[in-house]
């Protein structure tokens, strides 16, 4: 039986060699928070060399010129609300036919009136971060007292104004045990998507402790199990797709993939808090088949293009070459779209075409973006047979 017939993943209806599904634009690195995990090592003042309004509009026009299906564009930072031209950029992108989303920090700049203005300008989705289940743990993670309660209030505004709400949670060895309590918060906020970020040791995050490969495996199985409470996305853990495929092929998941202590703990706490391991949604949303440089790309505040914000290898600059040309022709991005270029366990994995491993984790540990993913515990069979 082929993977195409059985795999519970969503495939893109576009050619990822030609265009990305989603582009993250780091509009600025300025941010009032001092988050312990910050990928960007954000600062308190805007960089005079960041892309100007005109350059930002040119980037958006280039993306819109791709035609349908156009990429989703997420304006992030730092804190995009530090840019006084944010409404202008959103309006320009939306008018060009792009689906515009926002990923702000929760600071005094994030107000109901500004959110309303941005919604009127054409933004349709907002992601907010909840990294701890309590004010103490979240505020410690974010570096500023009071951010947790402000985030809950902001989430309410987002939903009331009419945005789609996404909650982002960075998981580390120090916060993993709080995941069921965070899930309870996410469900209570009526979020449309919960994106769980598996820490990549880069930026300030280099000082935190990521999960071991075995712990990642336990968490991914648990996330799959709770996926009918809320739609789940595993960021920098593409082996979530591998887990989904393997579980779909099993007639007895617990026998084939026995729960370890961590997964057992997460399960029990989920039942205690939510009444059941499984929610009331009719079915889970399958994970989407995208990866760094393959359907996904990142543009930093200076206009440099990267496979993702956690993989600090530049593929070129939009100040010199249009983004669309960089995406299609960069040696780096082209190599990341070819599973036959992968090495180690990823290179011989029977599910490499549906996973591909975290290229960011591979680079962070080995310095090679095509190396095996050290956060994956799977030991592929000793064959060169690759699932179609």
C-alpha positions as CSV (number, residue, x, y, z in Angstrom):
1,X,0.0,0.0,0.0
2,X,1.5,3.4,-1.0
3,X,2.1,6.4,1.2
4,X,-0.1,8.4,-1.2
5,X,-3.1,6.1,-0.3
6,X,-2.6,6.0,3.4
7,X,-0.7,9.0,4.6
8,X,-2.7,11.4,6.8
9,X,-0.9,14.5,5.7
10,X,-2.1,17.5,3.5
11,X,-0.2,18.0,0.3
12,X,0.2,21.4,-1.3
13,X,-1.7,22.2,-4.5
14,X,1.2,24.0,-5.9
15,X,4.7,23.4,-7.2
16,X,7.1,24.1,-4.4
17,X,10.0,24.4,-6.9
18,X,8.1,27.4,-8.4
19,X,6.7,29.2,-5.4
20,X,6.4,29.0,-1.6
21,X,3.2,28.3,0.3
22,X,4.1,30.8,3.1
23,X,6.6,33.6,3.4
24,X,7.6,35.0,6.8
25,X,8.9,38.6,6.6
26,X,10.8,39.9,9.6
27,X,9.8,43.5,9.2
28,X,12.1,44.7,12.1
29,X,14.1,43.3,14.9
30,X,12.9,46.0,17.3
31,X,10.9,44.6,20.2
32,X,10.2,45.7,23.8
33,X,10.3,42.2,25.1
34,X,13.5,40.2,26.1
35,X,12.3,36.6,25.5
36,X,14.7,34.0,26.6
37,X,14.3,31.9,23.4
38,X,14.4,34.8,20.9
39,X,15.6,33.5,17.5
40,X,16.4,37.1,16.4
41,X,18.1,38.3,19.6
42,X,15.8,41.3,19.2
43,X,16.8,44.8,20.2
44,X,14.9,47.9,21.5
45,X,15.5,50.2,18.5
46,X,14.8,49.8,14.8
47,X,17.7,49.2,12.5
48,X,18.0,52.0,9.9
49,X,19.1,49.4,7.3
50,X,15.8,47.4,7.5
51,X,13.7,47.2,4.4
52,X,12.0,50.6,3.7
53,X,8.3,51.0,3.0
54,X,9.0,51.1,-0.7
55,X,11.2,48.0,-0.6
56,X,8.7,46.2,1.4
57,X,5.9,47.0,-1.1
58,X,8.2,45.8,-3.9
59,X,8.6,42.5,-2.1
60,X,4.9,42.1,-1.7
61,X,4.3,43.0,-5.3
62,X,6.9,40.4,-6.4
63,X,5.0,37.7,-4.4
64,X,1.6,38.8,-5.7
65,X,2.9,38.6,-9.3
66,X,3.1,34.9,-8.9
67,X,-0.6,34.7,-9.3
68,X,-2.9,32.2,-7.7
69,X,-2.2,30.4,-5.5
70,X,-0.3,33.3,-4.0
71,X,1.8,32.7,-0.8
72,X,0.5,33.5,2.7
73,X,2.6,36.4,4.0
74,X,3.2,36.7,7.8
75,X,4.6,40.0,9.0
76,X,6.7,39.3,12.1
77,X,9.8,40.6,14.0
78,X,11.0,41.5,16.5
79,X,7.7,43.1,16.8
80,X,6.1,44.3,13.5
81,X,4.0,46.8,15.5
82,X,7.2,48.7,16.0
83,X,6.9,49.8,12.3
84,X,4.8,52.9,11.8
85,X,4.0,51.8,8.2
86,X,2.5,48.5,9.2
87,X,-1.1,49.4,8.3
88,X,0.2,50.7,4.9
89,X,2.1,47.5,4.2
90,X,-0.9,45.3,5.2
91,X,-3.2,47.3,3.0
92,X,-0.8,47.2,0.0
93,X,-0.3,43.4,0.3
94,X,-4.1,42.7,0.7
95,X,-4.9,44.9,-2.3
96,X,-2.4,43.0,-4.3
97,X,-4.3,39.7,-3.5
98,X,-2.0,38.4,-0.8
99,X,-3.3,36.7,2.4
100,X,-1.8,38.9,5.1
101,X,-1.2,37.7,8.7
102,X,0.5,39.2,11.7
103,X,2.7,37.8,14.4
104,X,3.1,40.6,17.0
105,X,4.6,40.8,20.5
106,X,2.3,41.6,23.3
107,X,3.4,45.1,24.3
108,X,1.6,48.4,24.9
109,X,1.7,48.9,21.1
110,X,-0.8,46.0,20.7
111,X,-4.1,47.7,21.3
112,X,-7.7,46.9,20.2
113,X,-7.9,50.0,18.1
114,X,-4.7,49.1,16.2
115,X,-5.9,45.6,15.6
116,X,-9.1,46.9,14.3
117,X,-7.3,49.2,11.9
118,X,-5.1,46.3,10.7
119,X,-8.2,44.1,10.2
120,X,-9.8,46.9,8.2
121,X,-6.6,47.1,6.1
122,X,-6.9,43.5,5.1
123,X,-5.1,41.4,7.7
124,X,-7.0,38.2,8.4
125,X,-4.9,36.2,11.0
126,X,-2.9,36.9,14.1
127,X,-0.6,34.6,16.1
128,X,0.1,35.2,19.7
129,X,2.5,33.3,22.0
130,X,1.7,31.5,25.2
131,X,4.9,29.7,26.3
132,X,3.8,28.9,29.9
133,X,0.6,27.9,31.5
134,X,0.8,30.4,34.3
135,X,1.7,34.1,34.6
136,X,4.8,33.1,36.4
137,X,6.2,30.7,33.8
138,X,5.1,32.7,30.7
139,X,6.3,36.1,32.0
140,X,9.6,34.5,33.0
141,X,10.0,33.2,29.5
142,X,9.1,36.5,27.9
143,X,11.2,38.6,30.3
144,X,8.4,41.2,31.2
145,X,5.9,40.9,34.1
146,X,2.2,41.1,33.1
147,X,2.6,39.8,29.6
148,X,0.6,36.6,30.2
149,X,-2.6,38.4,31.3
150,X,-2.1,41.0,28.5
151,X,-1.8,38.1,26.0
152,X,-5.1,36.6,27.1
153,X,-6.8,40.0,26.7
154,X,-5.2,40.4,23.3
155,X,-6.4,37.0,22.2
156,X,-10.0,38.0,23.1
157,X,-9.7,41.2,21.0
158,X,-8.3,39.2,18.1
159,X,-11.3,36.8,18.1
160,X,-13.9,39.6,18.7
161,X,-12.5,41.7,15.8
162,X,-12.8,38.8,13.5
163,X,-9.2,37.5,13.0
164,X,-8.3,33.8,12.9
165,X,-6.3,33.2,16.0
166,X,-3.1,31.1,16.2
167,X,-1.4,30.4,19.5
168,X,2.4,29.7,19.3
169,X,4.1,27.8,22.1
170,X,7.9,27.1,22.3
171,X,8.6,23.8,24.1
172,X,11.8,23.2,26.0
173,X,12.9,20.6,28.6
174,X,11.9,23.2,31.2
175,X,8.4,23.8,29.9
176,X,7.3,20.5,28.3
177,X,5.4,19.3,31.4
178,X,3.1,22.4,31.1
179,X,1.9,21.4,27.6
180,X,-1.5,20.0,28.8
181,X,-2.2,23.1,30.8
182,X,-1.2,25.3,27.8
183,X,-3.5,23.2,25.6
184,X,-6.3,23.8,28.0
185,X,-5.7,27.6,27.6
186,X,-5.6,27.3,23.8
187,X,-8.9,25.4,23.7
188,X,-10.4,28.0,26.1
189,X,-9.3,30.8,23.8
190,X,-11.1,29.1,20.8
191,X,-7.8,29.3,18.8
192,X,-8.0,27.9,15.2
193,X,-4.4,26.5,15.3
194,X,-1.9,25.7,18.0
195,X,1.7,25.9,16.6
196,X,4.2,24.1,18.9
197,X,7.8,25.2,18.3
198,X,10.5,22.7,19.1
199,X,13.4,24.9,20.3
200,X,16.3,25.4,17.9
201,X,19.4,26.5,19.8
202,X,20.0,29.8,17.9
203,X,19.9,33.4,19.1
204,X,19.0,33.7,22.8
205,X,17.6,30.2,22.6
206,X,21.1,28.8,22.6
207,X,21.0,29.2,26.4
208,X,17.9,27.0,26.8
209,X,17.7,23.2,26.9
210,X,15.9,21.6,24.0
211,X,14.1,18.2,24.2
212,X,16.0,15.0,23.6
213,X,15.1,13.0,20.5
214,X,13.1,10.5,22.6
215,X,11.2,13.4,24.3
216,X,10.4,14.9,21.0
217,X,9.0,11.6,19.8
218,X,6.8,11.3,22.9
219,X,5.5,14.9,22.5
220,X,4.8,14.4,18.8
221,X,2.7,11.3,19.5
222,X,0.8,13.2,22.2
223,X,0.2,16.1,19.9
224,X,-1.3,13.8,17.3
225,X,-3.5,12.3,20.0
226,X,-4.9,15.7,21.1
227,X,-5.3,17.0,17.6
228,X,-9.1,16.8,17.8
229,X,-9.1,19.3,20.6
230,X,-7.5,21.9,18.4
231,X,-5.7,21.8,15.1
232,X,-2.0,21.3,15.8
233,X,1.1,22.4,13.9
234,X,4.6,21.1,14.9
235,X,7.2,23.8,13.9
236,X,10.8,22.6,13.3
237,X,9.6,19.0,13.8
238,X,8.6,17.8,10.3
239,X,8.8,14.2,11.7
240,X,5.3,15.0,13.0
241,X,4.3,13.9,9.4
242,X,6.3,10.7,9.8
243,X,4.6,10.0,13.1
244,X,1.2,10.6,11.5
245,X,2.0,8.2,8.7
246,X,3.3,5.5,11.0
247,X,0.2,5.8,13.3
248,X,-2.1,5.5,10.3
249,X,-0.5,2.2,9.4
250,X,-0.9,0.7,12.9
251,X,-3.8,-1.3,14.1
252,X,-2.7,-0.9,17.7
253,X,-0.8,2.3,18.2
254,X,0.1,1.7,21.9
255,X,1.5,-1.7,21.1
256,X,3.5,-0.5,18.2
257,X,4.5,2.8,19.8
258,X,4.4,2.2,23.6
259,X,4.0,5.4,25.6
260,X,7.0,6.3,27.7
261,X,6.9,8.2,31.0
262,X,6.6,11.6,29.4
263,X,3.8,10.7,27.0
264,X,2.0,8.9,29.8
265,X,2.3,12.0,32.0
266,X,1.0,14.3,29.3
267,X,-1.9,12.0,28.6
268,X,-3.0,11.7,32.2
269,X,-2.8,15.5,32.7
270,X,-4.8,16.1,29.5
271,X,-7.5,13.8,30.8
272,X,-7.5,15.5,34.2
273,X,-7.8,19.0,32.6
274,X,-10.0,18.4,29.6
275,X,-11.9,15.3,30.6
276,X,-10.6,13.2,27.7
277,X,-7.4,12.7,25.7
278,X,-9.5,13.2,22.6
279,X,-11.6,16.2,21.8
280,X,-15.0,16.8,20.2
281,X,-13.8,17.8,16.7
282,X,-14.9,15.4,14.1
283,X,-11.3,14.7,13.0
284,X,-7.8,16.1,13.4
285,X,-6.3,18.4,10.8
286,X,-3.5,16.5,9.1
287,X,-0.1,18.2,9.2
288,X,0.9,20.1,6.0
289,X,3.7,18.9,3.8
290,X,6.1,21.9,3.9
291,X,9.7,22.3,5.0
292,X,12.5,24.8,5.1
293,X,13.1,26.1,1.6
294,X,10.3,23.7,0.3
295,X,7.1,25.7,0.4
296,X,8.5,27.9,3.2
297,X,10.9,30.8,3.3
298,X,11.9,33.7,5.5
299,X,13.0,37.2,4.7
300,X,14.9,39.1,7.4
301,X,14.7,42.8,8.2
302,X,17.7,43.5,5.8
303,X,16.0,41.7,3.0
304,X,18.1,38.5,3.1
305,X,16.3,35.3,2.2
306,X,16.6,32.2,4.3
307,X,15.1,28.7,4.2
308,X,13.6,29.5,7.6
309,X,14.2,31.9,10.5
310,X,16.0,29.2,12.4
311,X,18.4,28.3,9.6
312,X,20.9,31.2,9.3
313,X,22.2,30.5,5.8
314,X,21.3,33.2,3.3
315,X,20.2,32.4,-0.2
316,X,20.4,36.0,-1.5
317,X,19.1,39.5,-1.0
318,X,15.8,41.0,-2.3
319,X,17.7,44.2,-2.6
320,X,19.8,42.6,-5.4
321,X,17.5,39.9,-6.8
322,X,13.7,39.5,-6.7
323,X,12.6,37.0,-4.0
324,X,10.9,34.8,-6.6
325,X,14.1,34.4,-8.5
326,X,16.1,33.6,-5.3
327,X,13.5,31.0,-4.3
328,X,13.5,29.2,-7.6
329,X,17.2,29.3,-8.4
330,X,19.3,29.5,-5.1
331,X,21.6,26.5,-4.9
332,X,20.8,26.3,-1.2
333,X,17.0,26.3,-1.6
334,X,17.1,23.9,-4.6
335,X,19.2,21.5,-2.6
336,X,16.8,21.6,0.4
337,X,14.0,20.6,-2.0
338,X,15.8,17.4,-3.1
339,X,15.5,14.6,-0.5
340,X,18.2,12.7,-2.4
341,X,20.7,15.3,-1.1
342,X,20.0,14.4,2.5
343,X,22.6,12.4,4.4
344,X,22.8,10.2,7.5
345,X,19.5,8.6,8.8
346,X,17.5,11.3,6.9
347,X,19.2,10.3,3.7
348,X,18.3,6.6,4.0
349,X,14.9,7.1,5.6
350,X,12.0,5.3,4.0
351,X,9.8,8.3,4.8
352,X,12.2,11.1,3.7
353,X,9.8,12.3,1.0
354,X,7.0,13.0,3.5
355,X,9.3,14.3,6.3
356,X,12.8,15.5,5.3
357,X,13.8,16.3,8.9
358,X,14.4,19.7,10.5
359,X,17.1,21.3,8.4
360,X,17.5,24.0,11.2
361,X,18.2,21.4,13.9
362,X,20.6,19.6,11.5
363,X,22.5,22.8,10.8
364,X,22.5,23.9,14.5
365,X,24.2,20.7,15.6
366,X,26.4,19.7,12.6
367,X,26.9,22.9,10.5
368,X,25.4,21.0,7.5
369,X,21.8,21.8,6.5
370,X,21.5,18.5,4.7
371,X,22.7,16.3,7.6
372,X,20.4,14.0,9.6
373,X,18.0,15.6,12.1
374,X,19.4,15.0,15.6
375,X,16.0,15.5,17.2
376,X,14.4,12.5,15.4
377,X,14.6,9.2,17.2
378,X,13.5,7.1,14.3
379,X,15.9,4.4,13.1
380,X,15.0,3.8,9.4
381,X,15.4,0.3,7.9
382,X,18.7,-0.5,6.4
383,X,17.4,-0.3,2.8
384,X,17.4,2.3,0.1
385,X,13.7,1.9,-0.6
386,X,11.9,5.3,-0.4
387,X,8.2,5.6,0.0
388,X,6.6,7.4,-3.0
